[in-house]
């Protein structure tokens, strides 16, 4: 659920503050590159020859470093500066030159200024990762640590403050995303002075030190432990309460990186009193501090159930929910992350919903950001665990949102599936009673949402109670008549789901099983003159039959031979309206109880079966025809089912229309088709849901 890249990005505030000073990118021509290289080499030569404490050399060094720093602000030129050997010269000037006394009480000229310029320039060069190791290998770290320690001389001047701040920024840039350099900083003794600087009188130095500690703490357990051992936590927690937004932003970043994947440090941070000030930062005017605070609360919430409860009790939920609606995508993501962790505790779930968390979380499911989408889905999964939230989720259309969402990654799809399953398991008892009540007396929109949700979530055992006894079926059918395409689709999908569930309890209309063979004369007597006592004339040809077999087959033949019709005593009976091949298939069914129905003759055979009241044959024909239903033919197939009272075919057409909504709804005749099938659709579902319940009762 967690996106730790946010922590890593936030560890570069020092780098960003320097990058803001970079000039716009410029295309540097080859001639210009040569001119720049000459200029850089000139300044490097000055630095290499002016490492002394004389006033003139110090002044020359300061000017040369200033030229290089101005050039280094353009990233296009940084490589030229490095290639011309500036690194070793700049590293040398990080330290004070050998002191040569020029009189009692005199100092090294431009004390701190040259070192500050060198640290600043090296920090700019270190913005490019490929230069970081080169600068460290040139021996920069020990000198930078010495600069950090200059505050121990009890001096407090602008010059001292400046050199310390630039040294801290340089350490930040050198260690950025470089694990080995982070470790080197610790080995060189850089962490203790940085921790001390958190209490420095100059706030800019405090922020720079915090930014450096933030970088050093990221994914480096030894550094984390030393920062804590140096007693940084009390000062960092005080900084969280600062009115200086840059100050508390850096502090919350350090703490966030300290607790990441470090349960023991997390406990120490909580014991030191960080929870309440972190919650306070959720209402900060600094969006970056809000984001870091939300991420940190999510990390705290993973500790134990008690911590989750304390976070909620101390007022974190309302500002987190407000952040869900921020235009800042990172704020939305981190607040969803924190709420997702909090929502996994049963004590918090109803409270998050009560504070209005459900709707903004559902809206985040539409995000194109996979991590944000997943965090929202995880939070909703937690909320669905509380029975008191089920009706609220359904009332606001949450089930449809979960079903219709386009989820970017598989873990999110899995999480949504688990959420729907969790909701399904809770649709019984008082929750069912509450939903039925809403479906009866709620606003029309809510009634429809409840009906749609229950179609997907309810047990097959409850379908009749919901959709027949409490009018849920009518609500779904109304959606089919809507002019809103989304409503029509929702209704179609829900009715399909209902039909599928009902089929699990009741026998679906299909081809009838083969009859017991011995009640039929058998294949050998089909069109056989042996013992034949009646002849049919079909297309001018004779077809030999046996009255006893015909009498046993259908009411139509019984009426023909036992009633007052002229065929009763006739030996030859003309069949004027059936083709020979169709009649032969019909007779084969009568004699054997089975026949292979080819689609080429299925419709004509259906007509004949209907005429002679052969219900088993009719169903065989209907089943065969139903396999050939298509978007183009479904309307004609439905007409056919009506013409011959072919119930199985009619049901197949209804289900096809519901299942193929997306393809059918674009057809110009779709609305007319729906109006035609609605009455039969109602009848189908009444029969199906009632029959399913009766079948279940028999079981």
For each residue, the residues with C-beta under 8 A, 3 or more apart:
1: 298 337 340 341 374 375 378
2: 295 298 299 337
3: 6 333 337 371 375
4: 7 8 260
5: 8 9
6: 3 9 10 291 292 295 330 333 334
7: 4 10 11 218 253 256 257 260 295
8: 4 5 11 12 177 218 219
9: 5 6 12
10: 6 7 13 214 253 256 288 291 292
11: 7 8 176 211 214 215 217 218 253 257
12: 8 9 15 16 172 176 215
13: 10 16 17 172 207 211 214 249 250 253
14: 17 18 123 168 169 172 173 208 211 212 215
15: 12 18 19 127 172 173 176
16: 12 13 19 20
17: 13 14 20 21 169
18: 14 15 21 22 123 124 127 169 173
19: 15 16 22 127
20: 16 17
21: 17 18 73
22: 18 19 73 74 75
23: 26 73 74
24:
25: 74 75 76
26: 23 74 76
27: 76
28: 32 33 36 76 77
29: 32 33
30: 33 34
31: 34 35
32: 28 29 35 36
33: 28 29 30 36 37 80
34: 30 31 37 38
35: 31 32 38 39
36: 28 32 33 39 40 71 77 80
37: 33 34 40 41 80 83 84
38: 34 35 41 42
39: 35 36 42 43 67 71
40: 36 37 43 44 68 71 80 81 84 86
41: 37 38 44 45 84 85
42: 38 39 45 46
43: 39 40 46 47 64 65 67 68 86
44: 40 41 47 48 64 68 84 85 86 89
45: 41 42 48 49
46: 42 43 49 50 60 61 63 64
47: 43 44 50 51 61 64 65 86 89 90 92 93
48: 44 45 51 89 92
49: 45 46
50: 46 47 57 58 60 61 64
51: 47 48 57 61 92 93 97
52: 57 58 97 98 100
53: 57 58 96 97 98 99 100 108 109
54: 57 58 100 109
55: 58 59 109
56: 59 60
57: 50 51 52 53 54 60 61 97
58: 50 52 53 54 55 61 62 97 108 109 110 114
59: 55 56 62 63 109 110
60: 46 50 56 57 63 64
61: 46 47 50 51 57 58 64 65 93 110 114
62: 58 59 65 66 110 113 114 117
63: 46 59 60 66 67
64: 43 44 46 47 50 60 61 67 68
65: 43 47 61 62 68 69 90 93 114 117 118 121
66: 62 63 69 70 117
67: 39 43 63 64 70 71
68: 40 43 44 64 65 71 72 81 86 90 121
69: 65 66 72 73 117 120 121 124
70: 66 67 73
71: 36 39 40 67 68 74 77 80 81
72: 68 69 77 78 81 121 124 125
73: 21 22 23 69 70 124
74: 22 23 25 26 71 77 78
75: 22 25 78 127 128
76: 25 26 27 28
77: 28 36 71 72 74 80 81
78: 72 74 75 81 82 124 125 127 128 131
79: 82 83 128
80: 33 36 37 40 71 77 83 84
81: 40 68 71 72 77 78 84 86 125
82: 78 79 86 87 125 131 134
83: 37 79 80
84: 37 40 41 44 80 81
85: 41 44 88 89
86: 40 43 44 47 68 81 82 89 90 121 125
87: 82 90 91 122 125 131 134 135 138
88: 85 91 92 138
89: 44 47 48 85 86 92 93
90: 47 65 68 86 87 93 94 118 121 122 125
91: 87 88 94 118 122 135 138 139 140 143
92: 47 48 51 88 89 95
93: 47 51 61 65 89 90 114 115 117 118
94: 90 91 115 118 119 122 140 143 144 146 147
95: 92 115 143 146
96: 53 99 108 111 115
97: 51 52 53 57 58 108
98: 52 53
99: 53 96 108
100: 52 53 54
101: 104 106
102: 106
103: 106
104: 101
105:
106: 101 102 103
107: 111
108: 53 58 96 97 99 111
109: 53 54 55 58 59
110: 58 59 61 62 113 114
111: 96 107 108 159
112: 115 116 150 157 159 160 162 163
113: 62 110 116 117 159 162 163
114: 58 61 62 65 93 110 117 118
115: 93 94 95 96 112 118 119 147 163 167
116: 112 113 119 120 159 162 163 166
117: 62 65 66 69 93 113 114 120 121 166
118: 65 90 91 93 94 114 115 121 122
119: 94 115 116 122 123 144 147 163 166 167 169 170
120: 69 116 117 123 124 166 169 170
121: 65 68 69 72 86 90 117 118 124 125
122: 87 90 91 94 118 119 125 126 135 140 170 174
123: 14 18 119 120 126 127 166 169 170 172 173 174
124: 18 69 72 73 78 120 121 127 173
125: 72 78 81 82 86 87 90 121 122 128 131 135
126: 122 123 131 132 135 170 173 174 176
127: 15 18 19 75 78 123 124 173
128: 75 78 79 125 131 132
129: 132 176 177 178
130: 134
131: 78 82 87 125 126 128 134 135
132: 126 128 129 135 136 173 174 175 176 178 181
133: 136 137 178 180 181
134: 82 87 130 131 137 138
135: 87 91 122 125 126 131 132 138 140 174
136: 132 133 139 140 141 174 181 184
137: 133 134
138: 87 88 91 134 135
139: 91 136 142 143
140: 91 94 122 135 136 143 144 170 174
141: 136 144 145 171 174 181 184 185 188 190
142: 139 145 146 188
143: 91 94 95 139 140 146 147
144: 94 119 140 141 147 148 167 170 171 174 190
145: 141 142 148 149 185 188 189 190 193
146: 94 95 142 143 149 150
147: 94 115 119 143 144 150 163 164 166 167
148: 144 145 151 164 167 168 171 190 193 194 197 209
149: 145 146 152 193
150: 112 146 147 153 155 160 163 164
151: 148 155 160 164 193 196 197 200 205
152: 149 193 196
153: 150 160
154:
155: 150 151 160
156: 160 161 201 202
157: 112 160 161
158: 161 162
159: 111 112 113 116 162 163
160: 112 150 151 153 155 156 157 163 164
161: 156 157 158 164 165 200 202 204 205
162: 112 113 116 158 159 165 166
163: 112 113 115 116 119 147 150 159 160 166 167
164: 147 148 150 151 160 161 167 168 197 200 205 208
165: 161 162 168 169 202 204 205 208
166: 116 117 119 120 123 147 162 163 169 170
167: 115 119 144 147 148 163 164 170 171
168: 14 148 164 165 171 172 194 197 205 208 209 211 212
169: 14 17 18 119 120 123 165 166 172 173 208 211 212
170: 119 120 122 123 126 140 144 166 167 173 174
171: 141 144 148 167 168 174 175 185 190 194 212 215 216
172: 12 13 14 15 123 168 169 175 176 208 211 212 214 215
173: 14 15 18 123 124 126 127 132 169 170 176
174: 122 123 126 132 135 136 140 141 144 170 171 178 181 185
175: 132 171 172 178 181 182 185 212 215 216
176: 11 12 15 126 129 132 172 173 215
177: 8 129
178: 129 132 133 174 175 181 182
179: 182 183 219 220
180: 133 183 184
181: 132 133 136 141 174 175 178 184 185
182: 175 178 179 185 186 215 216 218 220 223
183: 179 180 186 187 220 222 223
184: 136 141 180 181 187 188
185: 141 145 171 174 175 181 182 188 190 191 216 223
186: 182 183 189 190 191 216 220 222 223 226
187: 183 184
188: 141 142 145 184 185
189: 145 186 192 193
190: 141 144 145 148 171 185 186 193 194 212 216
191: 185 186 194 195 213 216 223 226 227 230
192: 189 195 196 226 230
193: 145 148 149 151 152 189 190 196 197
194: 148 168 171 190 191 197 198 209 212 213 216
195: 191 192 198 209 213 227 230 231 232 235
196: 151 152 192 193 199 200 230
197: 148 151 164 168 193 194 200 205 206 208 209
198: 194 195 206 209 210 213 232 235 236 239
199: 196 206 235
200: 151 161 164 196 197 205 206 209
201: 156 205
202: 156 161 165 205 206
203: 206 207 244 247
204: 161 165 207 208
205: 151 161 164 165 168 197 200 201 202 208 209
206: 197 198 199 200 202 203 209 210 239 247
207: 13 203 204 210 211 244 246 247 250
208: 14 164 165 168 169 172 197 204 205 211 212
209: 148 168 194 195 197 198 200 205 206 212 213
210: 198 206 207 213 214 236 239 247 250 251 253 254
211: 11 13 14 168 169 172 207 208 214 215 250 253
212: 14 168 169 171 172 175 190 194 208 209 215 216
213: 191 194 195 198 209 210 216 217 227 232 254
214: 10 11 13 172 210 211 217 218 250 253 254 257
215: 11 12 14 171 172 175 176 182 211 212 218
216: 171 175 182 185 186 190 191 194 212 213 220 223 227
217: 11 213 214 220 223 224 227 254 257 258
218: 7 8 11 182 214 215 257 260
219: 8 179 257 260 261
220: 179 182 183 186 216 217 223 224
221: 224 225 262
222: 183 186 225 226
223: 182 183 185 186 191 216 217 220 226 227
224: 217 220 221 227 228 257 258 262 265
225: 221 222 228 229 265
226: 186 191 192 222 223 229 230
227: 191 195 213 216 217 223 224 230 232 254 258
228: 224 225 231 232 233 258 265 268
229: 225 226
230: 191 192 195 196 226 227
231: 195 228 234 235
232: 195 198 213 227 228 235 236 254
233: 228 236 237 255 268 269 272 274
234: 231 237 238 272
235: 195 198 199 231 232 238 239
236: 198 210 232 233 239 240 251 254 255 274
237: 233 234 240 241 251 255 269 272 273 274 277
238: 234 235 241 242
239: 198 206 210 235 236 242 247 248 250 251
240: 236 237 248 251 252 255 274 277 278 280 281
241: 237 238 248 277 280
242: 238 239 247 248 251
243:
244: 203 207 247 248
245: 248 249 284 285 286 289
246: 207 249 250 286
247: 203 206 207 210 239 242 244 250 251
248: 239 240 241 242 244 245 251 252 281 284 286 289
249: 13 245 246 252 253 286 288 289 292
250: 13 207 210 211 214 239 246 247 253 254
251: 210 236 237 239 240 242 247 248 254 255
252: 240 248 249 255 256 278 281 289 292 293 296
253: 7 10 11 13 210 211 214 249 250 256 257 292
254: 210 213 214 217 227 232 236 250 251 257 258
255: 233 236 237 240 251 252 258 259 269 274 278 296
256: 7 10 252 253 259 260 292 295 296 299
257: 7 11 214 217 218 219 224 253 254 260
258: 217 224 227 228 254 255 262 265 269
259: 255 256 262 265 266 269 296 299 300
260: 4 7 218 219 256 257 299
261: 219
262: 221 224 258 259 265 266
263: 266 267 303
264: 267 268
265: 224 225 228 258 259 262 268 269
266: 259 262 263 269 270 299 300 303
267: 263 264 270 271 303
268: 228 233 264 265 271 272
269: 233 237 255 258 259 265 266 272 274
270: 266 267 273 274 275 300 303 307
271: 267 268
272: 233 234 237 268 269
273: 237 270 276 277
274: 233 236 237 240 255 269 270 277 278
275: 270 278 279 300 307 310 311 314
276: 273 279 280 314
277: 237 240 241 273 274 280 281
278: 240 252 255 274 275 281 282 293 296 297 300
279: 275 276 282 293 297 311 314 315 316 319
280: 240 241 276 277 283 284
281: 240 248 252 277 278 284 289 290 292 293
282: 278 279 290 293 294 297 316 319 320 323
283: 280 290 319
284: 245 248 280 281 287 289 290 293
285: 245
286: 245 246 248 249 289 290
287: 284 290 291 326 328 330 331
288: 10 249 291 292
289: 245 248 249 252 281 284 286 292 293
290: 281 282 283 284 286 287 293 294 319 323 331 334
291: 6 10 287 288 294 295 328 330 331 334
292: 6 10 249 252 253 256 281 288 289 295 296 334
293: 252 278 279 281 282 284 289 290 296 297
294: 282 290 291 297 298 320 323 331 334 335 337 338
295: 2 6 7 256 291 292 298 299 334 337 338
296: 252 255 256 259 278 292 293 299 300
297: 278 279 282 293 294 300 301 311 316 320 338 341 342
298: 1 2 294 295 301 302 334 337 338 340 341
299: 2 256 259 260 266 295 296 302
300: 259 266 270 275 278 296 297 303 307 311
301: 297 298 307 308 311 338 341 342
302: 298 299 341
303: 263 266 267 270 300 307
304: 307 308
305: 308 309 345 347
306: 309 310
307: 270 275 300 301 303 304 310 311
308: 301 304 305 311 312 341 342 344 345 347 348
309: 305 306 312 313 345 347 348
310: 275 306 307 313 314
311: 275 279 297 300 301 307 308 314 316 342
312: 308 309 316 317 342 347 348 351 352
313: 309 310
314: 275 276 279 310 311
315: 279 318 319
316: 279 282 297 311 312 319 320 338 342
317: 312 320 321 339 342 348 351 352 355 357
318: 315 321 322 355
319: 279 282 283 290 315 316 322 323
320: 282 294 297 316 317 323 324 335 338 339 342
321: 317 318 324 325 335 339 352 355 356 357 360
322: 318 319 325 326
323: 282 290 294 319 320 326 331 332 334 335
324: 320 321 332 335 336 339 357 360 361 364
325: 321 322 332 360
326: 287 322 323 331 332 335
327:
328: 287 291 331 332
329: 332 333 367 369 372
330: 6 287 291 333 334
331: 287 290 291 294 323 326 328 334 335
332: 323 324 325 326 328 329 335 336 364 367 372
333: 3 6 329 330 336 337 369 371 372 375
334: 6 290 291 292 294 295 298 323 330 331 337 338
335: 294 320 321 323 324 326 331 332 338 339
336: 324 332 333 339 340 361 364 372 375 376 378 379
337: 1 2 3 294 295 298 333 334 340 341 375
338: 294 295 297 298 301 316 320 334 335 341 342
339: 317 320 321 324 335 336 342 343 352 357 361 379
340: 1 298 336 337 343 344 375 376 378 379 381 382
341: 1 297 298 301 302 308 337 338 344
342: 297 301 308 311 312 316 317 320 338 339 345 348 352 382
343: 339 340 348 349 352 378 379 380 381 382 383
344: 308 340 341 382
345: 305 308 309 342 348 349 382
346: 349 385 386
347: 305 308 309 312 351
348: 308 309 312 317 342 343 345 351 352
349: 343 345 346 352 353 382 383 385 386 388 389
350: 353 354 386 388 389
351: 312 317 347 348 354 355
352: 312 317 321 339 342 343 348 349 355 357 379 383
353: 349 350 356 357 358 383 386 388 389 392
354: 350 351
355: 317 318 321 351 352
356: 321 353 359 360
357: 317 321 324 339 352 353 360 361 379 383
358: 353 361 362 380 383 389 392 393 396 398
359: 356 362 363 396
360: 321 324 325 356 357 363 364
361: 324 336 339 357 358 364 365 376 379 380 383
362: 358 359 365 376 380 396 397 398 401
363: 359 360 366
364: 324 332 336 360 361 367 372 373 375 376
365: 361 362 373 376 377 380 401 402 405 407
366: 363 405
367: 329 332 364 372 373 376
368: 373 408
369: 329 333 372 373
370: 373 374 408 409 412
371: 3 333 374 375
372: 329 332 333 336 364 367 369 375 376
373: 364 365 367 368 369 370 376 377 405 407 408 409 412
374: 1 370 371 377 378 409 411 412 415
375: 1 3 333 336 337 340 364 371 372 378 379
376: 336 340 361 362 364 365 367 372 373 379 380
377: 365 373 374 380 381 407 412 415 416 419
378: 1 336 340 343 374 375 381 382 415
379: 336 339 340 343 352 357 361 375 376 382 383
380: 343 358 361 362 365 376 377 383 384 393 398 402 419
381: 340 343 377 378 384 385 415 416 418 419 422
382: 340 342 343 344 345 349 378 379 385
383: 343 349 352 353 357 358 361 379 380 386 389 393
384: 380 381 389 390 393 419 422 423 426
385: 346 349 381 382 389 422
386: 346 349 350 353 383 389 390
387: 390 426 430 431
388: 349 350 353 391 392
389: 349 350 353 358 383 384 385 386 392 393
390: 384 386 387 393 394 423 426 427 431
391: 388 394 395 431 434 435 438
392: 353 358 388 389 395 396 398
393: 358 380 383 384 389 390 396 398 399 423
394: 390 391 397 398 399 423 435 449 450 453
395: 391 392 438 442 446 449 450
396: 358 359 362 392 393 449
397: 362 394 400 401 449
398: 358 362 380 392 393 394 401 402
399: 393 394 402 403 420 423 449 452 453 456 457
400: 397 403 404 449 452 453 490
401: 362 365 397 398 404 405
402: 365 380 398 399 405 416 419 420
403: 399 400 420 456 493
404: 400 401
405: 365 366 373 401 402 416
406:
407: 365 373 377 412 413 416
408: 368 370 373 412
409: 370 373 374 412 413
410: 413 414
411: 374 414 415
412: 370 373 374 377 407 408 409 415 416
413: 407 409 410 416 417
414: 410 411 417 418
415: 374 377 378 381 411 412 418 419
416: 377 381 402 405 407 412 413 419 420
417: 413 414 420 421
418: 381 414 415 421 422
419: 377 380 381 384 402 415 416 422 423
420: 399 402 403 416 417 423 424 456 457
421: 417 418 424 425
422: 381 384 385 418 419 425 426
423: 384 390 393 394 399 419 420 426 427 453 457
424: 420 421 427 456 457 458
425: 421 422
426: 384 387 390 422 423 431
427: 390 423 424 431 432 435 454 457 458 459 462
428: 431 432 459 462
429: 432 433
430: 387 433 434
431: 387 390 391 426 427 428 434 435
432: 427 428 429 435 436 458 462
433: 429 430 436 437
434: 391 430 431 437 438
435: 391 394 427 431 432 438 439 450 453 454
436: 432 433 439 440 465 466 470
437: 433 434 440 441 442
438: 391 395 434 435 441 442 446 447 450
439: 435 436 442 447 450 451 454 466 470 471 472 475
440: 436 437 447 470 471
441: 437 438
442: 395 437 438 439 446 447 450
443: 446 447
444: 447 448
445: 448 449
446: 395 438 442 443 449 450
447: 438 439 440 442 443 444 450 451 475
448: 444 445 451 452 475 478 479 487
449: 394 395 396 397 399 400 445 446 452 453
450: 394 395 435 438 439 442 446 447 453 454 472
451: 439 447 448 454 455 466 467 472 475 476 494
452: 399 400 448 449 455 456 476 479 490 491 494
453: 394 399 400 423 435 449 450 456 457
454: 427 435 439 450 451 457 458 462 466 467 472
455: 451 452 458 467 472 476 494 495 497 498
456: 399 403 420 424 452 453 494 497
457: 399 420 423 424 427 453 454
458: 424 427 432 454 455 462 463 466 501
459: 427 428 462 463
460: 463 501 502 504 505 692 696
461: 505 693 696
462: 427 428 432 454 458 459 465 466
463: 458 459 460 466 467 468 498 501 502 689 692 693
464: 467 468 469 689 690 692 693
465: 436 462 468 469 470
466: 436 439 451 454 458 462 463 469 470 472
467: 451 454 455 463 464 470 471 472 473 476 498 685 689
468: 463 464 465 472 473 686 689 690
469: 464 465 466
470: 436 439 440 465 466 467
471: 439 440 467 474 475
472: 439 450 451 454 455 466 467 468 475 476
473: 467 468 476 477 682 685 686 689
474: 471 477 478
475: 439 447 448 451 471 472 478 479
476: 451 452 455 467 472 473 479 480 491 494 495 498
477: 473 474 480 481 491 495 678 681 682
478: 448 474 475 481 482 491
479: 448 452 475 476 482 487 488 490 491 494
480: 476 477 488 491 492 495 674 678 681
481: 477 478 674 675 678
482: 478 479 487 488 491
483:
484: 487 488
485: 488 489 665
486: 489 490
487: 448 479 482 484 490 491
488: 479 480 482 484 485 491 492 661 665 674
489: 485 486 492 493 661 662 665
490: 400 452 479 486 487 493 494
491: 452 476 477 478 479 480 482 487 488 494 495
492: 480 488 489 495 496 657 658 659 661
493: 403 489 490 496 497 658 661
494: 451 452 455 456 476 479 490 491 497 498
495: 455 476 477 480 491 492 498 499 658 681 685
496: 492 493 499 500 655 658 659
497: 455 456 493 494 500 501
498: 455 463 467 476 494 495 501 502 685 689
499: 495 496 502 503 655 658 685 688
500: 496 497 503 504
501: 458 460 463 497 498 504 505
502: 460 463 498 499 505 506 688 689 691 692
503: 499 500 506 508 688 692
504: 460 500 501
505: 460 461 501 502 692 693 695 696 699
506: 502 503 688 691 692 694 695
507: 695
508: 503
509: 619 647 648 651 652
510: 623 648
511: 619 620 623
512: 616 619 620
513:
514: 517 593 594
515: 519 520 593 594 616
516: 519 593
517: 514 520 522 592 593
518:
519: 515 516 552 593
520: 515 517 549 590 591 592 593
521: 524 525 546 549 591
522: 517 525 591 592
523: 526 588 591 592
524: 521 528
525: 521 522 528 530 531 546 549 591
526: 523 584 587 588 591 592
527: 543 544 545 584 587
528: 524 525 531 532 544
529: 532 544
530: 525
531: 525 528 546
532: 528 529 535 544 545 546
533: 546 547 571
534: 545 546 547 550 561 570 571 573
535: 532 542 543 544 545 571 572 573
536: 542 543 545 572 573 574 575 583
537: 540 541 542 543 572 573 574 575
538: 541 543 575 578 579 580 583
539: 579 580
540: 537
541: 537 538 580
542: 535 536 537 572
543: 527 535 536 537 538 580 583 584 587
544: 527 528 529 532 535
545: 527 532 534 535 536 549 550 587
546: 521 525 531 532 533 534 549 550
547: 533 534 550 551 561
548: 551 552
549: 520 521 525 545 546 552 553 590 591
550: 534 545 546 547 553 554 557 560 561 590
551: 547 548 557 558 561 562
552: 519 548 549
553: 549 550 557 590 612 614
554: 550 557 558 590 612 613 614
555: 558 559 613
556: 559 560 611 612 613 614
557: 550 551 553 554 560 561 612
558: 551 554 555 561 562 563
559: 555 556 562 563 565
560: 550 556 557 563 565 567 568 573
561: 534 547 550 551 557 558 567 568
562: 551 558 559 568
563: 558 559 560 568
564: 568
565: 559 560 568
566: 569 570
567: 560 561 570 573
568: 560 561 562 563 564 565
569: 566
570: 534 566 567 573
571: 533 534 535
572: 535 536 537 542
573: 534 535 536 537 560 567 570
574: 536 537
575: 536 537 538 578 583
576:
577:
578: 538 575 582 583 586 604 608 611
579: 538 539 582 583 604
580: 538 539 541 543 583 584
581: 584 585 601
582: 578 579 585 586 601 604 605 608
583: 536 538 543 575 578 579 580 586 587 608
584: 526 527 543 580 581 587 588
585: 581 582 588 589 595 597 601 605
586: 578 582 583 589 590 605 608 609 612 614 617
587: 526 527 543 545 583 584 590 591
588: 523 526 584 585 591 592 595
589: 585 586 592 593 594 595 609 614 616 617 620
590: 520 549 550 553 554 586 587 614
591: 520 521 522 523 525 526 549 587 588
592: 517 520 522 523 526 588 589 595
593: 514 515 516 517 519 520 589 616
594: 514 515 589
595: 585 588 589 592 617 620
596:
597: 585 601 602 605 620 621 623 624
598: 601 602 624
599: 602 624 625 627 628
600:
601: 581 582 585 597 598 604 605
602: 597 598 599 605 606 621 624 625 628
603: 606 607 621 625 640
604: 578 579 582 601 607 608
605: 582 585 586 597 601 602 608 609 617 621
606: 602 603 609 610 618 621 622 625 640 644 646 649
607: 603 604 610 611 644
608: 578 582 583 586 604 605 611 612 614
609: 586 589 605 606 612 614 615 617 618 621
610: 606 607 613 618 644 645 646
611: 556 578 607 608
612: 553 554 556 557 586 608 609
613: 554 555 556 610
614: 553 554 556 586 589 590 608 609 617 618
615: 609 618 619
616: 512 515 589 593 619 620
617: 586 589 595 605 609 614 620 621
618: 606 609 610 614 615 621 622 644 646 648
619: 509 511 512 615 616 622 623 648
620: 511 512 589 595 597 616 617 623 624
621: 597 602 603 605 606 609 617 618 624 625 646
622: 606 618 619 625 626 641 646 647 648 649 652
623: 510 511 597 619 620 626 627 648
624: 597 598 599 602 620 621 627 628
625: 599 602 603 606 621 622 628 629 637 640 649
626: 622 623 629 637 648 649 652 653
627: 599 623 624
628: 599 602 624 625 633
629: 625 626 633 634 637 652 653 656
630: 633 634
631: 634 660 663 664 667
632:
633: 628 629 630 636 637
634: 629 630 631 637 638 653 656 657 660 664 673
635: 638 639 669 673
636: 633 639 640
637: 625 626 629 633 634 640 641 649 652 653
638: 634 635 641 642 650 653 673 676 677
639: 635 636 642 643
640: 603 606 625 636 637 643 644 646 649
641: 622 637 638 644 645 646 647 649 650 653
642: 638 639 645 650
643: 639 640
644: 606 607 610 618 640 641
645: 610 641 642
646: 606 610 618 621 622 640 641 649 650
647: 509 622 641 650 651
648: 509 510 618 619 622 623 626 651 652
649: 606 622 625 626 637 640 641 646 652 653
650: 638 641 642 646 647 653 654 680 684
651: 509 647 648 654 655 684
652: 509 622 626 629 637 648 649 655 656
653: 626 629 634 637 638 641 649 650 656 657 677
654: 650 651 657 658 677 680 681 684
655: 496 499 651 652 658 659
656: 629 634 652 653 659 660
657: 492 634 653 654 660 661 664 673 674 677
658: 492 493 495 496 499 654 655 661 681
659: 492 496 655 656
660: 631 634 656 657 663 664
661: 488 489 492 493 657 658 664 665
662: 489 665 666
663: 631 660 666 667
664: 631 634 657 660 661 667 670 673
665: 485 488 489 661 662 670
666: 662 663 670
667: 631 663 664 670 673
668:
669: 635 672 673
670: 664 665 666 667 673 674
671: 674 675
672: 669 675 676
673: 634 635 638 657 664 667 669 670 676 677
674: 480 481 488 657 670 671 677 678
675: 481 671 672 678
676: 638 672 673
677: 638 653 654 657 673 674 680 681
678: 477 480 481 674 675 681 682
679: 682 683
680: 650 654 677 683 684
681: 477 480 495 654 658 677 678 684 685
682: 473 477 678 679 685 686
683: 679 680 686 687
684: 650 651 654 680 681 687 688
685: 467 473 495 498 499 681 682 688 689
686: 468 473 682 683 689 690
687: 683 684 690 691
688: 499 502 503 506 684 685 691 692
689: 463 464 467 468 473 498 502 685 686 692 693
690: 464 468 686 687 693 694
691: 502 506 687 688 694 695
692: 460 463 464 502 503 505 506 688 689 695 696
693: 461 463 464 505 689 690 696 697
694: 506 690 691 697 698
695: 505 506 507 691 692 698 699
696: 460 461 505 692 693 699
697: 693 694
698: 694 695
699: 505 695 696
